[in-house]
Amino acid sequence: MGPELEKEQPPGELTMNQVATRTREQVRSYLFGTLIPTAKESWPADSADLFEHGMDSLRLMQMLVFIEQEVGVNLPDHEVTPERIGSVDSIVEWIGQHQKR
């Protein structure tokens, strides 16, 4: 199957892939640049277990506030599960489920 074609976007608007890439970079930069300070060359893979790399409940709450304030997405507290917050991949996927399209 060939690559997915995205609808042409008006000038200045981002495609869904661009939004997902930007969101992933925001999450990674905040996680490993601020919450769990780590040298960039040592950042774990996006699929790595964040709790094995220093994530805890306080950092999780700070992450949720960051996502709401900087990414502009409110993630409902009742949806917080280990599966949704365990890795960069799962957090970005969860954000994607709540971003306005």
LONUMI-10201 format. One record per residue (C-alpha): residue number from 1; residue in three letters; chain; x, y, z. Coordinates in Angstrom, 1 decimal, m for minus. Example, Ala and Ser with C-alpha at 12.3 -4.5 7.8 and 13.67 -1.06 7.14 Angstrom:
BEGIN
[1 ALA A [12.3 m4.5 7.8]]
[2 SER A [13.7 m1.1 7.1]]
//
This chain:
BEGIN
[1 MET A [0.0 0.0 0.0]]
[2 GLY A [1.3 3.5 m0.9]]
[3 PRO A [1.8 6.4 1.5]]
[4 GLU A [m1.3 8.0 2.8]]
[5 LEU A [m2.2 11.2 1.1]]
[6 GLU A [m3.3 14.1 3.2]]
[7 LYS A [m5.8 16.6 2.0]]
[8 GLU A [m4.3 19.8 0.9]]
[9 GLN A [m4.2 22.3 3.7]]
[10 PRO A [m4.8 26.0 3.5]]
[11 PRO A [m1.6 28.1 3.8]]
[12 GLY A [m0.5 28.4 7.5]]
[13 GLU A [m2.4 25.3 8.7]]
[14 LEU A [m0.7 22.2 9.8]]
[15 THR A [m1.5 18.7 8.6]]
[16 MET A [m2.4 16.0 11.2]]
[17 ASN A [1.1 14.5 10.8]]
[18 GLN A [2.7 17.9 11.4]]
[19 VAL A [0.6 18.4 14.5]]
[20 ALA A [1.4 14.9 15.9]]
[21 THR A [5.2 15.5 15.2]]
[22 ARG A [5.1 18.9 16.9]]
[23 THR A [3.1 17.4 19.9]]
[24 ARG A [5.6 14.6 20.2]]
[25 GLU A [8.5 17.0 20.3]]
[26 GLN A [6.8 19.2 22.9]]
[27 VAL A [6.1 16.2 25.1]]
[28 ARG A [9.7 14.8 24.8]]
[29 SER A [11.3 18.2 25.4]]
[30 TYR A [9.3 18.9 28.5]]
[31 LEU A [9.7 15.4 29.9]]
[32 PHE A [13.4 15.0 29.4]]
[33 GLY A [14.4 18.6 29.4]]
[34 THR A [12.4 19.7 32.5]]
[35 LEU A [10.7 16.9 34.4]]
[36 ILE A [13.3 14.2 34.1]]
[37 PRO A [16.4 16.1 33.2]]
[38 THR A [18.4 13.9 30.8]]
[39 ALA A [21.1 14.7 28.3]]
[40 LYS A [19.5 14.8 24.9]]
[41 GLU A [21.7 12.0 23.5]]
[42 SER A [20.5 9.8 26.4]]
[43 TRP A [16.8 10.3 25.9]]
[44 PRO A [15.0 7.0 25.9]]
[45 ALA A [13.0 5.7 22.9]]
[46 ASP A [9.4 6.9 22.6]]
[47 SER A [8.2 3.4 23.5]]
[48 ALA A [10.3 3.2 26.7]]
[49 ASP A [8.6 2.9 30.1]]
[50 LEU A [8.6 6.4 31.6]]
[51 PHE A [8.3 5.1 35.1]]
[52 GLU A [11.6 3.2 34.6]]
[53 HIS A [13.2 6.5 33.7]]
[54 GLY A [12.1 8.6 36.6]]
[55 MET A [8.4 9.4 36.1]]
[56 ASP A [6.3 9.6 39.3]]
[57 SER A [2.9 10.8 40.3]]
[58 LEU A [4.0 14.4 40.9]]
[59 ARG A [5.8 14.6 37.5]]
[60 LEU A [2.7 13.1 35.9]]
[61 MET A [0.5 15.8 37.3]]
[62 GLN A [3.0 18.4 36.1]]
[63 MET A [2.9 16.8 32.6]]
[64 LEU A [m0.9 16.9 32.5]]
[65 VAL A [m0.8 20.7 33.4]]
[66 PHE A [1.8 21.2 30.7]]
[67 ILE A [m0.3 19.4 28.1]]
[68 GLU A [m3.3 21.5 29.0]]
[69 GLN A [m1.4 24.9 29.0]]
[70 GLU A [1.1 24.5 26.3]]
[71 VAL A [m0.4 21.9 23.9]]
[72 GLY A [m3.9 23.2 24.5]]
[73 VAL A [m5.5 19.8 25.2]]
[74 ASN A [m7.4 18.9 28.3]]
[75 LEU A [m6.9 15.2 29.2]]
[76 PRO A [m9.7 14.1 31.6]]
[77 ASP A [m8.4 12.8 34.9]]
[78 HIS A [m10.7 9.8 34.8]]
[79 GLU A [m9.0 8.6 31.7]]
[80 VAL A [m5.5 8.4 33.3]]
[81 THR A [m4.4 4.8 33.1]]
[82 PRO A [m0.9 3.2 33.1]]
[83 GLU A [m1.4 2.3 29.5]]
[84 ARG A [m2.0 6.0 28.5]]
[85 ILE A [0.8 7.5 30.5]]
[86 GLY A [3.5 4.8 30.3]]
[87 SER A [5.4 6.1 27.3]]
[88 VAL A [5.8 9.1 25.1]]
[89 ASP A [4.1 7.1 22.3]]
[90 SER A [1.0 6.4 24.5]]
[91 ILE A [0.8 10.0 25.8]]
[92 VAL A [1.0 11.4 22.3]]
[93 GLU A [m1.7 8.9 21.1]]
[94 TRP A [m3.9 10.0 24.0]]
[95 ILE A [m3.4 13.6 23.2]]
[96 GLY A [m4.3 12.9 19.6]]
[97 GLN A [m7.6 11.4 20.7]]
[98 HIS A [m8.6 14.7 22.3]]
[99 GLN A [m7.2 17.3 19.9]]
[100 LYS A [m9.8 19.3 17.9]]
[101 ARG A [m9.7 18.3 14.3]]
//
